[in-house]
Amino acid sequence: MKFYTYLLAFSMAAIAQVSAKETVDNHCGVAELKCPAVVDKKLPAVKDMLTWDQQQRVIGFRNDYRSYKGDVFKAGNPQHPPKALKDLSHVSYDYNGQKYTLNEYIKRNNVAGMLVIKDGKIVWEFYGKGNNNTTLWTSRSVGKSVVSTLVGIALKEGKIASLDDLIVKYNPDVKGTAWENVTIRQLLQHTSGVEWGEDYTDPKSDFAQLTQCEAGQVAYDCVNKLVKSPTRKAYAKPGQAWSYSSGGAWLLGDTLEKATGMSLAAYLQEKIWQPDGMVRDGVWHSYATGKHDVGAHGFNATLEDWGKFGLLVANNGVLPDGTKIFPDNWVKDAGTWNKAKNSITVKHPDGSYGYEWWNNSVPANYQGHYTDRLKSNETLWALGIFGQVIMVNQKENLVIVQWSVWPKAEPSFDKEPLETALMFNAIADKL
């Protein structure tokens, strides 16, 4: 009798432990996710994302993973980068004739998180606005650079035969649309020549319509119709002109999923997240759970894992076990700025955009004082609206990650983007 009493007590305790674990793991309401430690209760309406105020933006960006449907990509065997912390708070840069420290930069640029990795070691980390090392912050268009990297892996594996293949080879749905004669390389470089309105201030722009589709219940069909509309026209021949396009980036993600037979989240988990020892689970904004994730944005992960992704790029796609998952010269090619019309500017005469990585170097015509450590032909910038950044410089063996809530989605280059380039150069110079 005592044995059965003991067995019953043991079973009840075990059930209680499982229930407690489930309560802890699912307190954010996302099944299968190891949730962040802090979860906000009241969330801003996603249909108003482009017009949120600053506090709504903080709450919205760290709860994006639960504001929409999402696919979880699971961590496997976490491997934290070693730490060799330094005090960088007084590193300074000159901007418009004034000197500002890193601490002042954080306030001026509404920074919500920042990580500096030098020679594979975390040397500085900052969490602000209520964030911590379990926060899952949304990437905005930094996710485009993640998708670009997955395209490289698919190319290495042979799932994509050539970047010069027409996308119709993998995505037959584009037949008869303005996208029919566009290649994968042209989608990567945003040189499709297909019209797309990316204006974040115009409530009737294509991008604004995309956000409204995302706020609805049939997001995939809605965005699919928007991007592949028979009324959408070409403004130039493919490859001739550059124009930033989240519609084209969405189509790239859709094409990659059809080429691999896997959602972006599943492919990321299998090829990068688990083999590279990412630290925590992440979530990718999904239009059709388990089938389709957003190619233009929607990647949500911790600051440390953003940094580890940057490290993987800096290391040319070599995993901890020595396996190389990128094609030869992939990182160099991804950061070779295209020379199409509009990509070459006075500020960036060598080009503005590569394979969904930006040239955010200090402009060639900038007259202020700075040390040019992060040269344009050596530095890749993953950039997202409102100030999301992963900067990778292989020569300096440096990765810097930034989360921000800039007041404007896309400010003038002479404002926050320039300050970011100057600050990051100052950090590189210090280290």
C-alpha positions in Angstrom: 0.0 0.0 0.0 2.8 2.3 0.9 4.5 1.6 -2.5 1.3 2.6 -4.4 1.0 5.7 -2.2 4.6 6.6 -3.0 4.0 5.8 -6.7 0.9 8.1 -6.8 2.8 10.9 -5.0 5.7 10.5 -7.4 3.4 10.6 -10.4 1.6 13.7 -9.2 4.9 15.4 -8.6 6.1 14.6 -12.0 2.8 15.9 -13.5 3.2 19.0 -11.5 6.7 19.5 -12.8 5.6 19.1 -16.4 2.7 21.5 -15.8 5.0 24.0 -14.2 7.4 23.7 -17.1 4.6 24.1 -19.7 3.4 27.2 -17.8 6.9 28.7 -17.8 7.6 27.8 -21.4 4.2 28.9 -22.8 3.5 32.1 -20.8 3.8 34.1 -24.1 1.2 32.0 -25.8 3.4 30.7 -28.5 3.3 26.9 -28.7 6.7 25.1 -28.7 8.6 28.3 -27.9 10.9 28.8 -24.9 9.5 32.2 -24.1 11.3 35.4 -23.1 11.4 36.1 -19.4 9.3 39.3 -19.8 6.1 39.3 -21.8 4.1 42.5 -22.2 0.4 42.3 -21.6 -1.1 45.0 -23.8 0.1 45.1 -27.4 -0.4 47.8 -30.0 -2.5 47.1 -33.1 -0.4 45.7 -35.9 -2.5 47.5 -38.6 -1.0 50.8 -37.2 2.6 49.6 -37.2 3.9 52.4 -39.4 2.4 55.1 -37.2 3.1 53.7 -33.7 4.5 56.1 -31.2 7.9 55.4 -29.6 6.7 53.4 -26.7 4.2 51.4 -28.8 7.2 50.7 -31.2 9.3 49.3 -28.3 6.4 47.0 -27.2 5.5 46.1 -30.7 9.0 45.2 -31.8 9.7 42.9 -28.9 6.3 41.2 -29.2 6.2 40.9 -33.0 6.7 37.1 -32.6 3.3 36.8 -30.8 1.4 39.6 -32.6 1.3 37.5 -35.8 1.2 33.9 -36.6 4.7 32.5 -36.5 6.9 29.5 -37.1 9.3 28.6 -34.3 12.9 27.7 -35.1 14.4 25.8 -32.2 17.8 26.0 -30.6 19.6 22.7 -30.2 22.9 22.7 -28.3 23.5 26.3 -27.3 27.0 27.6 -27.6 27.5 31.1 -26.1 30.3 33.2 -27.6 33.0 33.8 -24.9 33.1 37.2 -23.2 35.9 39.7 -22.8 34.0 42.7 -21.7 35.5 46.2 -22.1 34.2 49.6 -21.1 33.4 51.3 -24.4 30.9 53.9 -23.0 33.3 56.8 -23.5 34.2 55.9 -27.1 33.3 59.0 -29.1 32.6 60.2 -32.6 32.3 63.6 -34.3 28.9 64.6 -35.9 28.0 68.0 -37.2 30.9 69.6 -35.4 30.0 68.0 -32.0 31.6 65.2 -30.1 29.3 62.4 -28.7 30.1 59.4 -26.6 28.6 55.9 -27.0 26.4 56.6 -24.0 25.1 59.8 -25.7 24.7 57.9 -29.0 22.4 55.4 -27.3 20.1 58.2 -26.1 20.2 60.2 -29.3 19.4 57.1 -31.4 16.8 55.5 -29.2 18.9 52.3 -29.0 17.1 49.4 -27.4 20.0 46.9 -27.5 23.5 46.7 -28.8 26.2 44.0 -29.0 29.9 44.3 -30.1 31.8 41.1 -31.0 35.5 41.4 -31.7 37.7 38.4 -32.6 34.8 36.1 -31.8 34.3 37.5 -28.3 31.6 39.6 -26.9 33.3 42.8 -25.7 30.3 45.0 -25.0 26.6 44.5 -24.6 23.8 46.8 -23.7 20.1 46.3 -23.1 17.7 49.2 -22.8 14.0 50.0 -22.8 13.1 47.0 -20.7 14.8 44.4 -22.9 17.1 41.6 -21.7 19.0 38.7 -23.0 15.9 36.6 -23.6 14.0 39.3 -25.6 13.0 38.3 -29.1 13.3 41.5 -31.1 12.0 41.8 -34.7 14.4 42.2 -37.5 12.3 44.3 -39.9 14.4 44.2 -43.1 17.5 42.7 -41.4 15.5 39.5 -42.2 16.2 40.1 -45.9 19.9 39.5 -45.2 19.1 36.3 -43.4 17.0 35.2 -46.5 19.9 36.1 -48.8 22.2 33.9 -46.7 19.7 31.0 -46.9 19.7 31.5 -50.7 23.5 31.0 -50.6 23.1 27.8 -48.7 20.5 26.5 -51.1 22.9 27.4 -54.0 25.7 25.4 -52.2 23.4 22.4 -51.8 22.2 22.5 -55.4 18.6 23.3 -54.4 19.1 26.4 -56.6 21.2 25.6 -59.6 22.3 29.1 -60.5 21.6 32.7 -59.3 21.0 33.5 -63.0 18.1 31.1 -63.2 14.7 32.8 -63.9 12.6 32.6 -60.8 9.8 31.0 -62.8 11.9 27.8 -62.8 11.2 27.4 -59.1 8.1 29.5 -58.8 5.7 28.8 -61.7 3.1 31.2 -60.3 5.0 34.2 -61.7 4.4 33.1 -65.3 2.5 35.8 -67.1 3.3 38.5 -64.6 5.9 41.3 -64.6 8.3 39.0 -62.7 8.4 36.3 -65.3 11.8 37.3 -66.8 13.5 38.2 -63.5 16.4 36.1 -62.2 17.2 35.1 -58.6 20.2 37.3 -58.7 18.1 40.3 -59.7 15.7 39.7 -56.8 18.8 39.5 -54.5 20.0 42.8 -55.8 16.6 44.5 -56.1 17.2 45.1 -59.8 14.0 43.3 -61.0 12.8 46.4 -62.8 9.3 45.7 -61.5 7.3 48.6 -59.9 6.9 48.6 -56.2 6.1 51.5 -53.8 8.2 51.2 -50.7 7.1 54.6 -49.2 6.6 54.1 -45.4 4.8 57.5 -45.1 2.1 56.9 -47.8 -0.8 54.9 -46.4 -1.6 53.8 -50.0 1.8 52.6 -50.9 2.5 49.0 -51.8 4.4 48.5 -48.5 1.5 50.0 -46.5 -0.9 47.6 -48.3 1.4 44.8 -47.4 1.2 45.7 -43.7 -2.6 45.7 -44.0 -2.5 42.3 -45.6 -0.4 41.1 -42.6 -3.0 42.4 -40.2 -5.7 40.3 -41.8 -6.5 36.6 -41.6 -5.5 35.5 -45.1 -2.1 37.1 -45.3 -0.5 34.8 -47.9 -3.3 35.1 -50.5 -3.5 38.8 -49.9 0.2 39.5 -50.3 0.5 37.0 -53.2 -2.2 38.9 -55.1 -0.6 42.2 -54.2 2.9 41.3 -55.4 1.9 39.2 -58.5 -1.0 41.5 -59.6 -1.5 41.4 -63.3 -1.7 45.2 -63.2 1.9 45.5 -61.8 4.2 46.7 -64.5 7.9 46.8 -65.2 9.6 50.3 -65.2 12.9 49.0 -66.6 14.5 45.9 -68.1 15.7 43.4 -65.4 19.1 44.2 -64.1 19.2 47.8 -65.5 17.9 49.8 -62.5 18.0 49.4 -58.7 15.0 50.1 -56.5 14.5 48.8 -53.0 11.5 46.4 -53.0 10.0 44.5 -50.1 7.7 43.0 -52.7 10.6 41.5 -54.5 12.1 40.3 -51.3 8.9 38.6 -50.3 8.9 36.9 -53.7 12.5 35.8 -53.2 11.5 34.1 -49.9 8.5 32.5 -51.5 10.8 31.2 -54.4 13.4 29.9 -51.9 10.7 27.9 -50.0 9.5 26.4 -53.2 13.0 25.5 -54.3 13.8 23.8 -50.9 10.4 22.4 -50.1 10.7 24.0 -46.6 9.5 27.1 -44.8 12.1 29.7 -44.1 12.0 28.9 -40.4 12.5 25.2 -41.0 15.4 25.7 -43.4 17.0 28.2 -41.0 16.6 25.7 -38.1 18.1 22.8 -40.1 21.0 24.7 -41.8 22.0 27.4 -39.3 20.2 27.6 -36.0 20.9 24.2 -34.6 24.2 23.4 -36.3 25.7 26.7 -35.3 24.6 26.4 -31.7 22.3 29.4 -31.5 21.4 30.1 -27.9 17.6 30.4 -27.9 14.5 29.6 -29.9 13.4 32.2 -32.4 10.2 32.9 -34.4 9.6 33.8 -38.0 6.5 35.7 -38.9 4.4 33.3 -40.9 1.7 33.9 -43.5 0.8 30.2 -43.6 2.0 28.3 -40.5 4.5 25.5 -41.3 4.4 26.4 -45.0 5.3 30.0 -45.7 7.2 32.7 -43.8 7.8 36.3 -44.8 10.9 36.8 -47.0 10.9 40.6 -46.5 11.1 40.7 -42.7 9.7 39.0 -39.6 12.8 37.2 -38.2 12.7 37.4 -34.4 15.6 36.4 -32.1 17.7 37.5 -29.2 20.5 40.0 -29.4 23.1 37.3 -28.8 21.7 35.2 -31.7 21.7 38.2 -34.0 25.3 38.5 -33.1 26.0 34.8 -33.7 24.4 35.1 -37.1 26.7 38.0 -37.9 29.7 35.8 -36.7 28.7 33.0 -39.1 28.8 35.5 -42.0 32.1 36.9 -40.8 33.5 33.3 -40.7 32.3 32.6 -44.3 29.7 30.1 -43.2 32.0 27.7 -41.3 30.1 25.9 -38.5 31.6 24.8 -35.2 32.3 21.3 -36.6 34.2 22.7 -39.6 31.5 22.3 -42.2 31.3 25.2 -44.6 27.7 25.9 -45.6 28.3 28.9 -47.9 29.5 28.7 -51.5 33.1 29.9 -52.1 33.3 33.7 -52.2 29.7 34.1 -51.1 30.3 36.8 -48.5 32.5 38.8 -50.9 29.9 38.5 -53.7 27.1 39.4 -51.3 29.0 42.6 -50.4 29.8 43.5 -54.0 27.6 46.5 -54.7 25.6 46.4 -57.9 26.3 49.1 -60.5 22.7 49.5 -61.8 21.1 52.9 -62.2 20.2 54.5 -58.9 22.5 52.2 -56.9 25.5 54.4 -57.7 25.1 57.8 -55.9 27.3 60.7 -54.9 27.4 59.4 -51.3 28.2 55.9 -52.5 29.9 56.0 -55.9 30.8 52.3 -55.7 27.2 51.3 -55.3 24.6 51.0 -52.5 23.4 47.4 -52.5 24.6 43.9 -52.8 22.8 40.6 -52.2 20.3 42.1 -49.7 23.1 43.7 -47.8 23.6 47.5 -47.7 26.6 49.8 -48.2 26.1 52.1 -45.2 29.7 53.4 -45.1 30.4 57.0 -44.3 29.5 58.9 -47.5 32.3 59.7 -49.9 31.4 63.4 -49.8 31.3 63.6 -46.0 33.4 66.5 -44.7 33.6 65.7 -41.0 36.4 64.0 -39.1 36.4 60.2 -38.8 38.7 57.2 -39.1 37.6 55.0 -42.1 38.0 51.6 -40.5 34.8 50.2 -42.0 35.5 50.7 -45.6 32.7 50.3 -48.1 34.2 47.4 -50.0 34.9 45.5 -46.7 31.7 46.0 -44.7 28.3 44.5 -45.0 25.3 46.1 -43.3 22.0 44.4 -42.7 19.5 47.2 -42.2 15.9 47.4 -41.1 13.5 50.3 -40.7 13.6 52.2 -37.4 17.2 51.4 -36.9 17.8 47.6 -36.9 21.4 46.7 -37.8 23.9 43.8 -38.1 27.3 45.1 -39.3 29.9 42.6 -40.4 33.6 43.5 -41.2 35.8 40.5 -41.9 39.1 42.5 -42.0 38.5 44.0 -38.5 37.0 40.6 -37.4 34.1 42.7 -36.0 30.4 42.3 -35.7 28.1 45.0 -34.3 24.3 44.5 -33.7 21.9 47.3 -32.9 18.2 47.4 -32.0 16.6 50.8 -32.2 13.3 52.7 -32.3 14.2 55.7 -34.5 11.3 58.2 -34.8 11.2 57.7 -38.5 11.2 54.5 -40.5 13.7 55.7 -43.0 15.4 58.9 -41.9 17.7 61.0 -44.2 21.1 59.3 -44.6 22.6 62.4 -43.0 20.9 61.7 -39.7 20.7 58.4 -37.9 22.3 56.2 -40.6 25.3 58.5 -40.7 25.6 58.6 -36.9 25.5 54.8 -36.9 28.3 54.6 -39.4 30.4 57.1 -37.5 29.8 55.4 -34.1 30.6 52.0 -35.5 33.8 53.3 -37.1 34.8 54.8 -33.7 34.3 51.5 -32.0 36.3 49.7 -34.7 39.1 52.2 -34.3 39.1 51.8 -30.5 39.3 48.0 -30.7 
